[in-house]
Amino acid sequence: MRAKSSLIALPRRAHEGFTLAELLVSVFVLVLLIFMFTQLMTSATAITRSDHKHIDTDTQAREVFDRMAVDLAQMLKRTDVDYYVKQRTGYNGHGNGHGWGQGHNGDKGSDQIAFFSHVPGYYPASYGSSISLVAYRVNESSSTNAAYGRLERLAKGLLWNAVDNTTRNDSPYPIVFSPGQLTACNGPCDPWGSAWSAAINNDNNNASRDDNYEVIGPGVFRFEYYYILKNGRVTDWPWDRSDMPDQITITNPTNIGLSQVESIAVAIAVVNREGRVLIDAAHSANAAYGDILDVAADLADFKNANGNGVGGQKIGDLEARWNTVVQSIAQTGQTPSGKLIPPEAAKGIRIYNRYFDLKTVR
């Protein structure tokens, strides 16, 4: 007889859930993870924003220096041509103490330089030579000028023949190899100044205007240069004063040109776009706030600065001092001269320098 199978009823599995304590722990861990992720994203955003500021200024500095490198490499290096460079006399770029504030004693806030170079220039006529007059300056004319507080470059094409067609400052001019040609008329000799008066003037009069100027560094608001001589000395005059104490200029009493200069060291201060907008907006809204050239005015001259003292004694001193001023503005919100500047704008300012070997003949 077959045994009857029996069914054994299995116990039903109980439905289990999370306890309140487990839920609280899970929520706490989730909140902690979200907080950590938020902090990570905030830090990444801040780093990215800072990097973008630096990318902006880095790009501008590289473009400016690359352009200068071409111009200076092609410079016409002779003792019978003129240069407008920083020297003992005949140079009004600055040096009377602009460190006390832009415009002090009639000074300019930045250096200027002008020279002849084998680079293309603008020709109002359809013909010209392979030589141009090249000049660099930070425009200091008027805050209503679109180029105000920005680095400009002039490349003026010259004619081979010695014929001056007109006396207007925007016309082509001939190449004449003659010391003192650039600086012979330092000011408005006629209603439009001398032939190249815009290369040596920088204010709001006709003598400083030239349509061939173009903004090459929209964020570059401070431009300074100095010399490294062939004997290794670093100075703000293009000759050794201890060897030539009676030399007044590069053409007086001896035509030396830049023959004693091994390299020109150039330092620039660059502000990013956002920082420039912030400074302009604050200055427009409140007169207590300075503009971009008030910042430039407190960045000392090289070596013989009569305003804020000695700006530099050796390579790197000038740039280090500029960085100290910028960091101070970012912390205090004002320049050493007391002009208010938005601290966040100062954080977008960076200092750069480069050395250009002139390869001049001894």
C-alpha positions as CSV (number, residue, x, y, z in Angstrom):
1,M,0.0,0.0,0.0
2,R,1.4,3.3,-1.2
3,A,2.2,5.8,1.5
4,K,0.3,9.0,1.4
5,S,2.6,12.0,1.0
6,S,2.2,14.8,3.4
7,L,2.6,18.5,2.7
8,I,4.6,20.4,5.2
9,A,3.6,24.0,5.5
10,L,6.7,26.3,5.5
11,P,6.6,29.3,7.7
12,R,5.9,32.6,5.8
13,R,8.9,35.0,5.7
14,A,8.4,38.0,7.7
15,H,8.5,41.4,5.9
16,E,11.3,43.4,7.5
17,G,11.9,47.2,7.2
18,F,14.5,49.9,8.2
19,T,14.5,51.1,11.7
20,L,14.4,54.9,12.4
21,A,18.0,54.8,13.5
22,E,19.1,53.3,10.2
23,L,17.1,55.9,8.2
24,L,18.7,58.7,10.2
25,V,22.2,57.3,9.6
26,S,21.5,57.0,5.8
27,V,20.2,60.5,5.6
28,F,23.2,61.8,7.4
29,V,25.6,60.0,5.1
30,L,23.7,61.3,2.1
31,V,23.8,64.9,3.3
32,L,27.5,64.5,4.1
33,L,28.2,63.2,0.6
34,I,26.2,66.1,-1.0
35,F,28.1,68.6,1.1
36,M,31.4,67.2,0.1
37,F,30.4,67.2,-3.5
38,T,29.2,70.8,-3.3
39,Q,32.5,71.9,-1.7
40,L,34.4,70.0,-4.4
41,M,32.4,71.7,-7.1
42,T,32.8,75.2,-5.5
43,S,36.6,74.7,-5.2
44,A,36.8,73.5,-8.8
45,T,34.7,76.6,-10.0
46,A,37.0,79.0,-8.1
47,I,40.1,77.3,-9.5
48,T,38.6,77.4,-13.0
49,R,37.6,81.1,-12.6
50,S,41.1,82.0,-11.4
51,D,42.7,80.0,-14.3
52,H,40.5,81.8,-16.8
53,K,41.7,85.2,-15.4
54,H,45.3,84.0,-15.8
55,I,44.6,82.6,-19.3
56,D,43.3,86.1,-20.4
57,T,46.3,88.0,-19.1
58,D,48.8,85.3,-20.1
59,T,47.5,85.4,-23.7
60,Q,47.7,89.2,-23.9
61,A,51.2,89.2,-22.5
62,R,52.4,86.6,-24.9
63,E,50.9,88.4,-27.9
64,V,52.4,91.7,-26.9
65,F,55.9,90.3,-26.2
66,D,55.8,88.3,-29.5
67,R,55.1,91.5,-31.4
68,M,57.8,93.4,-29.6
69,A,60.3,90.6,-30.3
70,V,59.7,91.0,-34.0
71,D,59.9,94.8,-33.9
72,L,63.1,94.9,-31.8
73,A,64.8,92.1,-33.7
74,Q,64.3,94.1,-37.0
75,M,65.3,97.4,-35.4
76,L,67.6,99.6,-37.5
77,K,70.7,99.6,-35.4
78,R,72.9,102.5,-36.4
79,T,74.5,105.4,-34.6
80,D,73.4,107.9,-37.3
81,V,69.6,107.3,-36.8
82,D,67.5,108.5,-34.0
83,Y,65.7,106.6,-31.2
84,Y,63.2,107.9,-28.7
85,V,64.4,106.0,-25.6
86,K,64.8,106.6,-21.9
87,Q,68.0,108.6,-21.4
88,R,69.4,111.5,-19.4
89,T,67.7,114.3,-21.2
90,G,65.4,114.7,-24.2
91,Y,63.0,112.0,-22.9
92,N,59.7,113.0,-21.3
93,G,58.2,109.6,-20.8
94,H,58.6,109.9,-17.1
95,G,61.2,110.0,-14.4
96,N,60.3,113.1,-12.3
97,G,58.4,111.0,-9.8
98,H,55.2,109.7,-11.3
99,G,55.2,107.2,-8.4
100,W,53.5,109.9,-6.4
101,G,50.5,109.8,-8.7
102,Q,49.9,109.8,-12.5
103,G,50.6,113.2,-13.9
104,H,52.8,114.4,-11.0
105,N,55.2,117.1,-12.3
106,G,53.9,116.6,-15.8
107,D,55.1,113.0,-15.9
108,K,53.6,110.2,-17.8
109,G,52.6,107.0,-16.0
110,S,54.5,104.6,-18.4
111,D,57.5,104.6,-20.6
112,Q,57.5,105.3,-24.3
113,I,59.8,104.0,-27.0
114,A,60.1,104.8,-30.7
115,F,62.6,103.4,-33.3
116,F,63.0,102.5,-37.0
117,S,62.4,98.9,-37.9
118,H,62.4,96.6,-41.0
119,V,58.7,95.7,-40.4
120,P,55.6,96.5,-42.5
121,G,53.8,99.7,-41.6
122,Y,50.7,101.6,-42.7
123,Y,51.1,103.5,-45.9
124,P,48.5,106.2,-46.8
125,A,50.0,106.0,-50.3
126,S,50.2,102.9,-52.4
127,Y,54.0,102.7,-52.2
128,G,56.7,102.8,-49.6
129,S,59.8,101.3,-48.2
130,S,60.5,98.3,-46.1
131,I,61.2,100.5,-43.1
132,S,58.6,101.8,-40.6
133,L,58.7,104.0,-37.5
134,V,57.6,101.8,-34.6
135,A,56.4,103.2,-31.3
136,Y,54.9,101.8,-28.1
137,R,53.0,103.7,-25.4
138,V,50.1,103.4,-22.9
139,N,47.6,105.9,-24.0
140,E,47.1,108.6,-21.4
141,S,45.1,111.1,-23.4
142,S,41.6,111.2,-21.9
143,S,39.3,108.7,-20.2
144,T,36.8,109.3,-23.1
145,N,39.3,107.9,-25.5
146,A,38.6,104.2,-26.3
147,A,42.4,103.5,-26.1
148,Y,42.8,105.2,-22.7
149,G,44.9,103.2,-20.3
150,R,45.7,100.6,-23.0
151,L,49.0,99.7,-24.7
152,E,49.2,101.1,-28.3
153,R,51.6,100.3,-31.1
154,L,52.4,102.6,-34.0
155,A,53.8,101.2,-37.3
156,K,54.1,104.1,-39.7
157,G,55.4,103.3,-43.2
158,L,58.1,105.6,-44.5
159,L,59.0,106.7,-48.0
160,W,62.4,106.1,-49.6
161,N,62.6,109.5,-51.2
162,A,63.4,112.6,-49.2
163,V,60.2,114.3,-50.1
164,D,57.7,115.4,-47.4
165,N,54.4,115.7,-49.3
166,T,52.4,117.5,-46.6
167,T,52.8,118.7,-43.0
168,R,49.9,116.7,-41.7
169,N,50.7,114.1,-39.0
170,D,48.8,111.4,-40.9
171,S,50.8,111.6,-44.1
172,P,53.8,109.5,-45.3
173,Y,57.2,110.8,-44.4
174,P,60.6,110.2,-45.9
175,I,63.5,108.3,-44.4
176,V,66.2,110.7,-43.4
177,F,69.2,109.2,-41.4
178,S,69.9,112.0,-39.0
179,P,70.4,111.9,-35.2
180,G,67.8,113.9,-33.4
181,Q,65.2,113.5,-36.1
182,L,62.6,112.1,-33.7
183,T,63.3,114.4,-30.8
184,A,64.0,117.6,-32.7
185,C,60.5,118.9,-32.1
186,N,59.4,117.6,-28.7
187,G,56.0,119.2,-28.7
188,P,53.5,120.9,-31.0
189,C,55.9,122.9,-33.3
190,D,53.0,123.5,-35.6
191,P,49.3,122.8,-35.3
192,W,50.0,119.1,-36.0
193,G,53.4,118.9,-34.4
194,S,56.5,117.6,-36.1
195,A,56.6,114.7,-38.6
196,W,56.6,112.0,-36.0
197,S,55.4,114.0,-32.9
198,A,52.9,111.3,-32.0
199,A,55.8,108.9,-31.4
200,I,57.2,111.2,-28.6
201,N,54.0,112.8,-27.2
202,N,51.2,111.2,-25.2
203,D,48.4,113.6,-24.1
204,N,45.2,115.0,-25.6
205,N,46.7,117.5,-28.1
206,N,47.1,117.2,-31.8
207,A,50.8,116.5,-31.6
208,S,50.1,113.1,-29.9
209,R,47.4,111.9,-32.4
210,D,48.0,109.5,-35.2
211,D,45.6,107.3,-37.0
212,N,48.2,104.6,-37.4
213,Y,48.2,103.8,-33.7
214,E,46.3,100.7,-32.8
215,V,45.6,99.0,-29.4
216,I,47.8,95.9,-29.2
217,G,47.3,95.2,-25.5
218,P,43.8,96.1,-24.2
219,G,44.6,94.9,-20.7
220,V,48.2,96.3,-20.6
221,F,48.0,99.4,-18.5
222,R,51.7,99.8,-17.4
223,F,54.8,99.6,-19.6
224,E,58.4,100.0,-18.3
225,Y,61.7,99.1,-19.7
226,Y,65.4,99.3,-18.7
227,Y,68.7,98.3,-20.2
228,I,71.2,95.5,-19.7
229,L,74.5,96.8,-20.9
230,K,77.3,94.8,-22.6
231,N,79.4,95.1,-19.5
232,G,76.6,93.4,-17.5
233,R,75.3,96.5,-15.7
234,V,71.6,97.1,-15.3
235,T,70.5,100.7,-15.7
236,D,67.9,103.1,-16.9
237,W,70.3,104.9,-19.2
238,P,71.6,103.2,-22.4
239,W,75.3,103.7,-21.6
240,D,77.5,103.3,-18.6
241,R,77.5,106.6,-16.8
242,S,80.7,105.8,-14.9
243,D,82.6,105.3,-18.2
244,M,80.9,108.2,-20.0
245,P,80.0,110.8,-17.3
246,D,79.8,113.6,-19.9
247,Q,77.4,111.8,-22.2
248,I,74.0,113.7,-22.2
249,T,72.1,111.7,-24.8
250,I,72.8,108.9,-27.2
251,T,73.8,111.6,-29.8
252,N,75.4,114.2,-27.6
253,P,78.4,114.7,-27.5
254,T,79.1,111.4,-29.2
255,N,76.8,109.4,-31.5
256,I,76.6,106.1,-29.7
257,G,73.0,105.0,-30.4
258,L,72.2,101.8,-28.6
259,S,75.7,100.3,-29.2
260,Q,76.3,99.8,-25.5
261,V,73.0,98.0,-24.9
262,E,73.0,94.2,-24.9
263,S,69.3,93.7,-24.1
264,I,66.2,95.7,-23.3
265,A,64.2,94.4,-20.4
266,V,60.5,95.1,-20.6
267,A,58.0,94.8,-17.7
268,I,54.2,95.1,-18.2
269,A,51.2,95.0,-15.9
270,V,48.1,93.4,-17.3
271,V,44.5,93.3,-16.0
272,N,41.9,90.9,-17.2
273,R,38.7,92.0,-18.8
274,E,36.5,91.6,-15.8
275,G,38.9,93.5,-13.6
276,R,39.1,96.4,-16.0
277,V,35.3,96.6,-16.2
278,L,35.0,96.5,-12.4
279,I,37.6,99.3,-12.0
280,D,35.9,101.5,-14.7
281,A,32.4,101.0,-13.2
282,A,33.6,101.8,-9.6
283,H,35.4,104.9,-10.8
284,S,32.3,106.1,-12.8
285,A,30.0,105.6,-9.8
286,N,32.3,107.1,-7.1
287,A,35.0,109.7,-7.5
288,A,36.8,108.3,-4.5
289,Y,37.7,105.2,-6.6
290,G,40.7,105.5,-8.9
291,D,40.9,104.5,-12.5
292,I,43.3,102.1,-14.1
293,L,46.1,104.7,-14.5
294,D,45.9,105.4,-10.7
295,V,47.0,101.8,-10.2
296,A,49.7,102.2,-12.8
297,A,51.0,105.4,-11.1
298,D,51.9,103.4,-7.9
299,L,53.9,100.9,-9.8
300,A,57.4,102.4,-9.4
301,D,59.9,103.4,-12.1
302,F,63.0,101.4,-12.6
303,K,66.0,102.5,-10.4
304,N,65.9,106.4,-10.5
305,A,62.4,106.9,-9.2
306,N,62.2,110.2,-7.5
307,G,58.6,109.6,-6.4
308,N,58.4,106.3,-4.6
309,G,62.2,106.0,-4.2
310,V,64.3,103.4,-5.9
311,G,62.2,101.1,-8.1
312,G,64.9,98.6,-8.9
313,Q,68.6,97.9,-8.4
314,K,69.0,94.6,-10.3
315,I,67.0,92.3,-12.5
316,G,63.8,91.2,-10.9
317,D,63.5,94.0,-8.3
318,L,61.1,96.1,-10.3
319,E,58.7,93.2,-11.0
320,A,58.8,92.0,-7.4
321,R,57.9,95.5,-6.2
322,W,55.0,95.7,-8.6
323,N,53.7,92.4,-7.4
324,T,53.9,93.6,-3.8
325,V,51.8,96.7,-4.7
326,V,49.2,94.6,-6.5
327,Q,48.9,92.1,-3.6
328,S,48.5,95.1,-1.2
329,I,45.6,96.5,-3.3
330,A,43.9,93.1,-3.4
331,Q,44.1,92.9,0.4
332,T,43.3,96.5,1.4
333,G,41.2,97.8,-1.5
334,Q,43.3,100.9,-2.1
335,T,46.6,101.9,-3.7
336,P,49.5,103.1,-1.7
337,S,48.5,106.7,-2.7
338,G,45.1,106.1,-1.1
339,K,42.9,105.6,-4.3
340,L,40.2,103.1,-3.7
341,I,40.3,100.1,-6.0
342,P,37.9,97.0,-5.9
343,P,40.0,94.2,-4.4
344,E,38.5,91.6,-6.7
345,A,39.8,93.7,-9.7
346,A,43.3,93.7,-8.3
347,K,43.2,89.9,-8.2
348,G,43.0,89.9,-12.0
349,I,46.3,91.8,-12.4
350,R,49.5,90.0,-13.3
351,I,53.0,91.2,-13.9
352,Y,55.2,89.9,-16.8
353,N,58.7,90.6,-18.1
354,R,60.9,89.6,-21.0
355,Y,64.4,90.4,-22.1
356,F,65.0,91.2,-25.8
357,D,68.6,90.8,-27.1
358,L,69.4,93.6,-29.5
359,K,72.5,92.0,-30.9
360,T,74.0,95.5,-31.4
361,V,77.5,95.9,-32.9
362,R,80.2,96.9,-30.4
